[in-house]
């Protein structure tokens, strides 16, 4: 795991000192809110509906236990005792007072954390596969690449005032667990003829105009990643629109100019930039890689796991849903659900964070991950430790066995917190989770991803949900549109809108009708919701959603 250099520490101390002085000037009135806004955004501080919100970077979703404990302390000391993990592998504190923010940043710096570039029109927190370094199917660990990109992009002088925000995601396997096709730049580690390199995608994104990224290089040699990335962003910085913020994202730039034109301009800029790097970036990457060596996995029996699995149905249900295959024999990847039925998706209390820190230190080689799906991962747990781990998770309500099921919902903060939101997200997620828990249908339904956004900005990734829910304002009333068939994996697809939206009071019933239609039409218990939708199309689901219209068609016939 990357450890800060003396340069990193000095850089962060200077930035925090600068911001402390800026905060003091805002408090004494020397700076107006308008003057202060670009300064606070450079340091991850938003002004939301009810209070300031501090967004803290968790680069590529990786934490040490000491860092998780510090996040717990910050939540308890300067907020309301909890934090909210986001779809960009960040954590947000929703209730800090302005005067306390510099102290929060200093506390973060003590454990090599910061809030730089978690907002503003710059390159944001680089995200990655949350199973990186542990997954059985990966070509290589993508985190060193993500760290290289983080270092390169932080305070990059050319990219501090881009046309709009800019997002990278990196994966190391064919399976896409980081939604790279919905990012401005998506990077996949690949091998070709025995040589390591990257497949590079550009122009993905959600929001008002959702688009799937396009391949700009099918194979980029490892040594060319930084100059080629710089060429892509530099081309966008010049070509991207600044006359309309809704058309300022790179996806629009690529769409309006065409991928071939964008590729040609990028390659020309790449030819100019490549000699400037002269292998320095590869020396840095080699040093970074040395800090991401795999832990010393132990060889032990799995008898304790086997005994618990076959004797304890609660443990077995959790193991079947919350464990994933690990590359080391006898180990498992554990996903801890932050989606207990009725709770706010992605929220964790200070006590829960401390427990996860302790468990990460004791059982997961001091390695903790945050997923873009708003859950926490212990990536390296020996199976013999799983019964004790599960028992400990139960003490803090963290043992919910629902990963990948209907209650494992992604939801943005919505109108409960966000100044941009036009509808609530959290109560909708809570009600849906509670409904299907009460019906005891989750395991019968099987794998299903519901994603909810409280506005068109799509922070809840609703476009790539198997069932997507978008909350909008219709003449002062919350209205929820439904999309079906979205997919955020390597087969990425934008979901299709079903028709008119539903009121807050109607939306959970509407989702139940969709699910009952799926159960009635699936080929077998093994056919997933997405497979059924792709086989049949939208018609049977629309008929279930809008029975009055279906009846009208029948009568007309």
Buried (B, 14 or more C-beta within 10 A) or exposed (E): BBEBEEEBEEBBEEBBEBBBEBBBBBEEEEBEEEEBBEBBBBBBBBBBBEBBBBBBBBBBBBBBBBBBBBBBBBBBEBBBEBBBBBBBBBBBBBBBEBEBBBBBBBBBBEBBBBBBBBBBBBBBBBBBBBBBBBBEEBBBBBBBBBBBBBBBBBBBEEBBEBBBBBBBBBBBBEBBBBBBBBBBBBBBBBEEEEEEBBBBBBBBBBBEEBBBBBBBBEBBEBBBBBBBBBBBBBBBBEBBBEEEEEBBBBBBBBBEBEBEBBBEBBBEBBEEBBEEBEEEBBEBBEEBBEEBEEBEBEEEEBEBBEEBBEEBEEBBBBBEBBBBEBBBEBBBBBBBBBBBBEBBBBBBBBBBBBBBBBBBBBBBBBBBBBBBBBBBBBBBBBBBBBBBBBEBBBEBBBBBBBBBBBBBBBBBBBBBBBEBBBBBBBBBBBBBBBBBBEEEBBEEBBBBBBBBBBBBBBBBBBBBBBBBBBBBEBEEEBBBBBBBBBBBBBEBBBBBBBEEBBEBEEBBEBBBBBBEBBBEBBEEEEBBBBBBBEEBEBEBBBBBBBEEEBEEEEEEE
